[in-house]
Amino acid sequence: MTLLLRDVVDVLERLYPPRTAQSWDQVGLVTGDPAQPVERILLALDPTLDVIDEARSTGVDLLITHHPLLMRGIHSVATTTAKGASVTGLVVADIALYVAHTNADVAQSGVSEALAAAAGLTDTRPLSLVEEQPLGRVGRLASPMTLGSFAAALYAALPAAAAGLRVSGPADATVETVAVLGGAGDDQFEAVRASGADVYVTADLRHHPALEAREESRGGPPYLVDAGHWSSEAVWLPTLRDALTSALRVDIDISTVRTDPWTFTVGATPAGGMP
C-alpha cells in the first residue's frame, strides 16, 4: 500500500497537534500535495538551502523541520532571495515541507522532554503554562553533582556545536533540580525562580536579561547554562524519528547538515574561570 503525504501528516498531527502551537506560530504543511506518495523522509531543525540541497540529492519526498520557513509574510518567491530559492527548490524537486514548531516544543514526545532526558532528569513537570500549554520542564538529577560536572555531562549528551555551552555560576556549586527549555528561553526567569531550580538550561540568553537574572539570585541559584539554540533543539530529532518509525513504514533519515550558524570560537574560558 502506497504511503501518501496525508498519511504522514495525520501521524504528525496526532503527535504534535497544530492547535497546541502558540498563537504567533506558523506550523503544518508548507509545500506539497497531500495525495503525493512518500517513500523517503528527511528530518532537520531548519529548512536551509543546504538542507534542501541534501533533500534533493538524496531523493527525499518529505522534509520535516522544527523551525518554520515562512514565519513572516513574503511577497515574492523569486530565487533572488534565500526564502524564494528555498520555496522554488522544494517545489521544483517535488519535495513536501512540514513544520512542527511550538506544538513540538510542548508535546510529551517533544523538544523539552528530549532536552530533559539529555540532562538526565526524572520526575519532570512543566516549567510554566503559556497559552494553556506546558512550556519547558523541571526535574531532578539522579543525585546531586557540581555545576561543572553537570555542564560537562550535558555537553556530551547534546549534538556538538562550535560554541559549546556558556555557563554562569561557580563550577563547584551543587545542583540537583534542573529547569530546561529548548531554544530561546530568557523570558522564563520568573518561572525558573518559582520552580526552585538550581540551574536553568536554555539558549539565546541575552546580556541584560541574563545579567538581571544573576543579580536577582545574588550569585546563587538558579545558575544558567546556555546550550545554544541548535543543540538544545536538535537533540529532539532522534525522538521524532523513533516516533515516526513506530507508526510508518518509510525510510527516515536525520539531516547531516549542522544548521547552527556559528563555526568556531576564540578565547573561551575553561571551567576553572578567568586566568
Sequence and secondary structure as in RCSB ss.txt:
>XXXX:A:sequence
MTLLLRDVVDVLERLYPPRTAQSWDQVGLVTGDPAQPVERILLALDPTLDVIDEARSTGVDLLITHHPLLMRGIH
SVATTTAKGASVTGLVVADIALYVAHTNADVAQSGVSEALAAAAGLTDTRPLSLVEEQPLGRVGRLASPMTLGSF
AAALYAALPAAAAGLRVSGPADATVETVAVLGGAGDDQFEAVRASGADVYVTADLRHHPALEAREESRGGPPYLV
DAGHWSSEAVWLPTLRDALTSALRVDIDISTVRTDPWTFTVGATPAGGMP
>XXXX:A:secstr
   BHHHHHHHHHHHS GGGS TT   EEEES TTSB SEEEEESS  HHHHHHHHHTT SEEEESS S SS  S
   TTSHHHHHHHHHHHTT EEEE  HHHHHSTTSHHHHHHHHTT EEEEEEEEETTEEEEEEEEEEEEEEHHHH
HHHHHHHS   TT  EEES TT EEEEEEEEEEE TT HHHHHHHT SEEEEE   HHHHHHHHHHTTT SSEEE
E  HHHHHHTTHHHHHHHHHHH  SEEEE      S    SS   TT   
